[in-house]
Amino acid sequence: MHDVQPSPVSAMSIASLVPDVSCDPLVVADLLPEGLRGNMLYPYCAFFAGVVSPRPGCPPWTAELEARYQSIHPLVWHYLWTDDFIDRSAVTGLRARIAAAESQQGESRPTGEASLEDLRTALGIVRQRRSDRLGSLLALDVVRTRYIDCKLREEPNKNQAQVLADLPRSGSAPPAVAAPHSLWPIYAPPPYPGLICLWDDVNWTRYRFPDCPAETADIAPKEPRAAPSCSPAGVVTLPTSSFITSSVEVSATGLRRRR
């Protein structure tokens, strides 16, 4: 049997429903070990409440994690949060359009209006993109912020700097290798030369965060995405922010990969 390919009209319609973002969340340095994401980040990140069991209270943020967090350039978080805002807005708009389309099923669709199938497909793409963004890096900032907010509520006389100065030390993790604000692990133009960039010929595993103590944790996404394919030359081809119309090739060394 031949695979049924979407018509060009359908593909263009879906592409027009998925907003452009600055950074492809699948093209990012592999800085977060599986155990750290599954055992610590996901349980304290509300987005993954349906994937792992949520945990109450303050996350176990440590001085070792903070030192590695500080090695990432602050503008990285600006890029990621801006993209996430774009996608959250798109999710809200797509859900409203889906609800309207469902209420009008059986009626003729206005010319130029996306089909219900295309709207649902676009919603799935945007939601998956949010999941990829959080799982690859942004959940780190979510959990750190949650820790700070939690401690400020517990000790209202402290400010953020004091909370961070009093971070507990695990004692088991080696010190951070990278200098503060020196890492640029996303596929976007850096603010100035001299940063350690995603496309540089470096081994990103040396900059990875310490892993979390092994626990049994279900960290598989609800709708797993197929793993990107690698060529014999060690180049992985991943979709760009359109997720439909184009692709970009980057070195596979130290990149996060879906299982």
N, C-alpha and C positions, 0 to 999 in steps of 0.2 A: 504494500500500500504506500501511496505517496503522502508525505506530510502535507497538511493543508496550511498554506501560507496566508497570512493576513493580506488583504488587498491594500494597495498603496494608499487609497483613500482612508481606510481604517487606521493604518499606521500613522499617517499624517495627523489624523484627528486626535489620536492618543498623544502624540508628541506635543501637540498644541495645548493639551490639558496639563502637562507636567512642566512646572516652572523651571527655568534655568537657575542653577546655584553656582557658587564660586568654586567649590571643592567637591570632587567625586569622593564620597566616603569610602569607596572600595580601594582607592589609590592612596594609601596612608602607610607610614612606617609601622612595623609590627612592634609596638612598645608595650602592649598589655598582655601578659600571659593568660592562658585559659583559666587557670585557677583564680587569679586575681579578679577577672571579670565575673566568673560564675559564682565564686564564693563570697565576694565582697561587694563589687560594684553593682551587679544586677539586683541583688536583694534589697539594696538601698536606693534604687532608681525606679520611680513609679511607673515608667514606661514599660518595664519588664515584669509588672505585677502578675500578668497572665502566663509568664514563662517560668519564673521561679517564685518560691514562697517569699513574700516581702518580710523584712525584719524591722521591728520598731526601734526607736532610740537612735543614738549617735553611731555612725559608722566607725569602725576601728582605724581611723586615719592616724598615721604615725609621722614622726620627723623624717624617716627614711623616704616615705612616699612624698612628703612635702618637698624634700630636696630634689627629687626627680621631677616633680611637677614644676618646680621653679626653673628647671633646665629648658622647658618648652617656652618659646617666645610668647608673650602675652597676646600678641595680635592673632595668633592661631585660634585662640578661644573666640575672639571677635568674629573671625571668618566663620567658624563653626556655628556659633549662636545666631549669626545673621542668616545663614543657610537654614538653620532649624526653624527660625521664625517664618521664613518663606514657605517651608514645607508645612508647618502647622497651620498657616493661613490657607494654604492650598487644600489641606485635609478638610478644614471647616467648610470651604467653598464647595468642594466636591461632594461632601456629604449632603449639603443643602440641595445641590443639583440632582443628586441621586434620589433624594426623598421626593423632589418635585417630579422627576421622571417616573418614579414608581407610582405616584398618584395619578399619572396621566397615561398609564399603559393602556393600550387599545386605541388611543387617539393618534391621529397623524402627527408626526414629529415636525416641528417648524424647520424650514430650510436652514441649513448651517448649524443646527443644534446637534450636539454629540449624542450618540446612542447610549442607552443605559449600560450596555456591555462595555463600551469605551470608557464611560465614567467610572465604572467599577474597576476596570483594569488600571486606569490612571491612579485611582485611590490606592490600589495595592502597590503600585510602583512607588508612590510618594511615601507610604507608610513603611515600606521595606527600606527606602532610602534613609528615613529617620532611624530605623533600627540599626542599619549599618553604621550610621554616623555616631550614634551613641555607643554602640558596641565596639567600634574601632578606637575611639578616643574620648568623645564628649562626656560619656558617663563618669569619667574621672573628675571633671569639673563639677558635675552635678553632685557627686558624692562628697567632694571636698566642701562645696558650699553648704550642703546639708550638715556636715560636721560642724562647721563654723557657726551656723545658725543655731544648732542644738546647744553648743557650748555658751553662746551669748545669752540664750534663754536661761540656761542653768546658772550662769554667773553674770548677771546684768552689769556688774561693776567693771567688767573687763571689756576691752575693745578687741578688734580682730587681730591686731599685732600681738597683743598679750596672749590671746588664745593660741596663736601659731607658735609663739615662743615657748609655751608650756606643753607642746605636743609630746606624747610619750615616745620613747625610743624602743624599737624592737630588739636591737642589739645583734640580730642575726643577718641583716642585709648589709652588703658591702656599700661603701659610700658612693654617691653619684659620680659618674665619670665625666659627664658634660658640664661645662660652665653654666651659670645661670643665664637663662634667656638665649641660649645658643642653638637650640634645636628648632628646625623648621620641617616637621614631619608630614606636611600636607602638600598636595599638588596645587600650589598657587604661588604667584610671584612673591618672593620675600621682600620685606620692607627696605633692606639694604644688603650689600655684599658682606660676605664673611660668615654667614650663618651656615650651620650644617644642614644642608637641604636634602629633600627626599631623593632627588636625582643625582646626588653626589655618590661617588664610588666609595661608600663606607659600609661597614658591617653594622647595621642598626641593632643587632642583638646585644651589643655591648652597652647600649643605652636603655635596655629594657627595664621596666619596673620590676621590683621583687615580686615573686609569686606569693599567693596566699596559701596558708596551710591546707593540705589536701582534705577535701570534704566531698561527699557525694552531693552533686548539684546538677540539676537538669538545666543546661545552658543552651540547648538547641532551640533555635527560633521556631515559631509556630509554622511558618512557611519557609523552609530552608531554601536558599538560593543555590543553584548549581555552582560548584567551585569553578573558578576561572581556569582556563587551560594554559599549560606552559609548553612552549616550543622547546625543541632539543637545545637551543642556544641559551636557555634560561631566561627567556623573555615572556612575561605574562601579559596577555591582552585582556584589558578590562574595559567595561563600558564607561563613557564619559557621563557628564551630568544629564544628558538627554536620555540615557539609558536605552535609546532606540536607534538613533541615526548614525552614530559614529563611535570610534574607539580610540584608545591611546595606548601606546606601548611604553612600559617602564621596566627597569631592572627588577628582577624577582627577588633579589637578595634583601632580606629583612622586611619584605612586605607582608602585611597581614593577609591571610588567605582564609576563605570560607572552607570548612570541611565538607 
